[in-house]
Amino acid sequence: MTGASRGIGAVFADKLGQLRPDLDEIWCISRSYNDDSSSEAAEHSRTQGPRLRYLRLDQSDDDFGDKLRNRVERLHATIVYLILNAAYANYGDVNTQDFSRADQMIQTNIRGTVAAVYSLNDLFEEDGHIILVSSISAVAPTPGLAVYTASKAFIRYWGISLRDELKPNGVTVTICYPGKVTTKALRGVVKQAKSVKLRLMPEQNLNYLVERTLRAAESGRAEVAPGLYGLVMALFKAVPKRVVARFARLV
């Protein structure tokens, strides 16, 4: 599980352990772990359910997929769940944003996600699951967050195709569309954009979101957008994208 140190990823780690106590370990991957917590021997033993193993890896690194596969092969592990949650967001348009920020979003949100699947796709157990964490913004082009929202739209369409490609392997793909989740990245965007609109948006209930997503994956569903944001997403799909972009503008 990537992006596991906080927010959605941390809740996924907890809820997955409850839903699937038969798993041997849950690997929590994040670039923000320190060297002590991320050593290969670092584990957290639970009284019930799977152990947690912490790995310090950066999804934006060019060799992220290779490093991840090496860890799996070294421990002779097989995969039941691959949850790809890590993402990076930076507010700014093509006139004001340095390309390095846009490139980091592309590297983290797109390249790293694709690299993980390509490097691990033959290491799944039968009836394995991939959960791709996209965003409601996948259907809401947002000026000022254009690269981020486009990256989440990529995850959506790639995931739908990937589901069909991996079906013969016995691996299901489920795409999750969270709404507003208060994370460090979102706080940064709010501060950068000074967006009253973003501040006033209702916050997604993380426990509900993750529980519904895991249940959807277990039942083989392709997409899940729980709660109020599911209705918003359905509305955005029906409205012309130029109108959505005008409405979604943060300032």
Phi and psi in degrees as a GROMACS rama.xvg file:
@    title "Ramachandran Plot"
@    xaxis  label "Phi"
@    yaxis  label "Psi"
@TYPE xy
-95.2937  158.594  THR-2
62.5495  40.3094  GLY-3
-93.9366  -1.04516  ALA-4
-79.0202  -19.9085  SER-5
-159.325  174.176  ARG-6
59.0732  -135.729  GLY-7
-58.6266  -42.6405  ILE-8
-61.1368  -42.9313  GLY-9
-63.964  -38.7592  ALA-10
-69.3373  -39.0958  VAL-11
-57.7337  -43.9721  PHE-12
-59.9042  -42.9514  ALA-13
-69.307  -48.5697  ASP-14
-69.7243  -35.3532  LYS-15
-64.5694  -38.5463  LEU-16
-62.8061  -33.973  GLY-17
-74.46  -41.3227  GLN-18
-72.5407  -37.4803  LEU-19
-125.305  71.1083  ARG-20
-66.6443  -10.0595  PRO-21
-76.3084  -13.4792  ASP-22
-68.1511  143.866  LEU-23
-73.2875  -46.4434  ASP-24
-145.393  154.831  GLU-25
-116.732  120.424  ILE-26
-90.2507  118.158  TRP-27
-101.547  114.582  CYS-28
-112.338  129.927  ILE-29
-159.853  148.298  SER-30
-79.7344  -11.5355  ARG-31
-90.9894  -6.15009  SER-32
-66.4836  146.44  TYR-33
-82.7722  173.087  ASN-34
-63.4601  -32.2894  ASP-35
-69.1697  -45.8552  ASP-36
-75.1889  -17.4924  SER-37
-102.364  4.15603  SER-38
-65.0378  154.9  SER-39
-62.1157  -23.6297  GLU-40
-87.5797  -7.77135  ALA-41
-73.2662  115.913  ALA-42
-137.239  153.007  GLU-43
-119.484  112.751  HIS-44
-83.1513  132.199  SER-45
-100.334  154.301  ARG-46
-70.5044  -29.2488  THR-47
-136.493  147.394  GLN-48
83.8618  -176.218  GLY-49
-71.2404  154.802  PRO-50
-74.7858  156.272  ARG-51
-103.981  130.792  LEU-52
-117.051  128.657  ARG-53
-102.381  128.914  TYR-54
-126.618  129.388  LEU-55
-93.6818  100.19  ARG-56
-137.518  145.684  LEU-57
-106.969  117.462  ASP-58
-65.8085  -17.0969  GLN-59
-86.1613  -6.77103  SER-60
-69.156  144.335  ASP-61
-60.3095  -32.537  ASP-62
-103.341  23.6472  ASP-63
-57.3622  -47.2765  PHE-64
-61.0146  -42.2042  GLY-65
-65.2455  -42.8289  ASP-66
-62.6651  -40.9174  LYS-67
-65.1682  -45.7054  LEU-68
-63.0462  -40.3756  ARG-69
-59.4791  -40.6309  ASN-70
-63.977  -43.5765  ARG-71
-64.7963  -45.5696  VAL-72
-67.9669  -36.1774  GLU-73
-61.9855  -34.1866  ARG-74
-99.583  8.97912  LEU-75
51.8846  42.9778  HIS-76
-92.4322  155.402  ALA-77
-121.567  159.038  THR-78
-109.476  132.16  ILE-79
-101.831  -45.9051  VAL-80
-125.826  134.151  TYR-81
-121.979  110.693  LEU-82
-111.003  113.352  ILE-83
-105.496  99.3186  LEU-84
-115.48  -21.4919  ASN-85
-60.0026  137.016  ALA-86
-156.97  159.079  ALA-87
-132.381  136.265  TYR-88
-130.399  139.066  ALA-89
-142.697  129.512  ASN-90
-83.1123  137.773  TYR-91
154.312  149.906  GLY-92
-102.196  -179.576  ASP-93
-64.617  -20.4123  VAL-94
-84.6561  -23.5587  ASN-95
-119.888  -21.8789  THR-96
-88.3596  132.345  GLN-97
-67.2664  139.123  ASP-98
-59.0644  -29.645  PHE-99
-59.2458  -33.4001  SER-100
-69.273  -44.3415  ARG-101
-62.8978  -40.9763  ALA-102
-64.3461  -37.518  ASP-103
-64.8535  -37.0079  GLN-104
-64.1872  -42.0018  MET-105
-65.3823  -45.3788  ILE-106
-63.2497  -44.1284  GLN-107
-76.199  -52.8301  THR-108
-76.4322  -31.8993  ASN-109
-107.659  -64.0127  ILE-110
-60.7116  -46.2361  ARG-111
-63.788  -39.3066  GLY-112
-64.7002  -46.6766  THR-113
-65.0745  -41.4717  VAL-114
-60.3735  -39.7397  ALA-115
-61.7147  -44.2162  ALA-116
-68.2243  -44.5353  VAL-117
-62.553  -37.8093  TYR-118
-79.9861  -19.0995  SER-119
-114.573  -1.47565  LEU-120
-62.8894  -21.1696  ASN-121
-97.8115  9.79033  ASP-122
-110.689  10.8734  LEU-123
-81.5869  145.91  PHE-124
-73.1508  162.675  GLU-125
-62.171  142.666  GLU-126
65.6063  36.6345  ASP-127
-78.401  165.195  GLY-128
-134.694  139.774  HIS-129
-117.379  129.42  ILE-130
-114.742  120.666  ILE-131
-103.545  120.31  LEU-132
-90.2493  105.853  VAL-133
-94.3363  -132.073  SER-134
-170.418  154.447  SER-135
-59.5338  -24.3304  ILE-136
-67.761  -8.72482  SER-137
-61.8655  -24.4415  ALA-138
-112.551  13.4137  VAL-139
-134.194  82.3114  ALA-140
-53.1451  127.112  PRO-141
-124.655  107.138  THR-142
-55.0727  132.89  PRO-143
96.2804  -23.9078  GLY-144
-128.803  34.42  LEU-145
-61.9078  -44.865  ALA-146
-68.0327  -41.6739  VAL-147
-61.8349  -49.738  TYR-148
-66.1338  -35.0426  THR-149
-66.3102  -36.8499  ALA-150
-65.1635  -35.8982  SER-151
-73.6729  -31.6644  LYS-152
-66.9729  -37.4939  ALA-153
-58.6359  -47.578  PHE-154
-58.8701  -39.1401  ILE-155
-62.1475  -54.5665  ARG-156
-72.3677  -36.833  TYR-157
-63.6731  -42.0089  TRP-158
-63.0318  -38.7484  GLY-159
-63.5095  -42.0257  ILE-160
-70.3901  -41.4466  SER-161
-59.5394  -35.7271  LEU-162
-57.3286  -42.4445  ARG-163
-71.6252  -37.3678  ASP-164
-66.7928  -35.3941  GLU-165
-92.8725  -5.18725  LEU-166
-55.6549  -43.1316  LYS-167
-63.0391  -21.7049  PRO-168
-83.4197  -4.86379  ASN-169
78.4123  18.9553  GLY-170
-109.801  127.395  VAL-171
-97.5213  149.8  THR-172
-120.421  127.707  VAL-173
-124.054  132.228  THR-174
-106.974  129.227  ILE-175
-107.927  138.551  CYS-176
-121.926  85.8456  TYR-177
-69.847  155.604  PRO-178
-92.7908  -139.02  GLY-179
-72.7111  120.811  LYS-180
-123.69  123.25  VAL-181
-76.315  100.778  THR-182
-123.587  174.161  THR-183
-59.559  -39.8072  LYS-184
-63.1345  -44.0743  ALA-185
-65.8119  -41.1879  LEU-186
-59.4015  -36.5522  ARG-187
-65.6749  -42.0258  GLY-188
-64.5742  -43.7756  VAL-189
-59.4134  -42.7082  VAL-190
-66.7836  -41.3733  LYS-191
-67.0524  -45.1839  GLN-192
-84.0738  -19.1014  ALA-193
51.3498  46.5252  LYS-194
-93.3693  111.725  SER-195
-67.1215  -38.615  VAL-196
-56.7661  -45.0339  LYS-197
-68.5995  -37.2239  LEU-198
-62.3741  -35.4507  ARG-199
-85.1626  -11.2542  LEU-200
-63.1466  139.674  MET-201
-65.4223  144.652  PRO-202
-85.4264  140.963  GLU-203
-72.0181  135.766  GLN-204
-77.2133  109.829  ASN-205
-66.6311  -41.0888  LEU-206
-60.5298  -44.8121  ASN-207
-64.4898  -45.1205  TYR-208
-57.9073  -50.0873  LEU-209
-69.2258  -42.5492  VAL-210
-60.5221  -45.597  GLU-211
-64.998  -37.4604  ARG-212
-67.1037  -44.5321  THR-213
-65.2166  -39.6923  LEU-214
-64.4907  -39.0536  ARG-215
-63.761  -41.1341  ALA-216
-64.3665  -43.1542  ALA-217
-63.4287  -32.01  GLU-218
-90.8162  -0.384758  SER-219
83.9817  16.665  GLY-220
-71.5199  151.217  ARG-221
-84.3739  -39.871  ALA-222
-139.824  149.47  GLU-223
-148.18  129.459  VAL-224
-136.729  83.754  ALA-225
-70.1674  153.066  PRO-226
72.9836  -155.087  GLY-227
-57.6975  -36.8193  LEU-228
-67.9407  -21.909  TYR-229
-64.7352  -39.0145  GLY-230
-69.3587  -39.3883  LEU-231
-63.1461  -41.4566  VAL-232
-63.6178  -42.4494  MET-233
-61.742  -38.7891  ALA-234
-65.3196  -45.9271  LEU-235
-61.5096  -34.3468  PHE-236
-64.3461  -31.449  LYS-237
-86.4149  -16.2886  ALA-238
-96.3418  141.627  VAL-239
-52.6095  139.242  PRO-240
-61.9309  -32.5212  LYS-241
-66.4707  -31.98  ARG-242
-73.0247  -41.6126  VAL-243
-61.1045  -43.5183  VAL-244
-60.2553  -40.3145  ALA-245
-65.8802  -40.6582  ARG-246
-70.8428  -37.9484  PHE-247
-77.8263  -11.8942  ALA-248
-52.5864  130.599  ARG-249
-78.8046  -25.6602  LEU-250
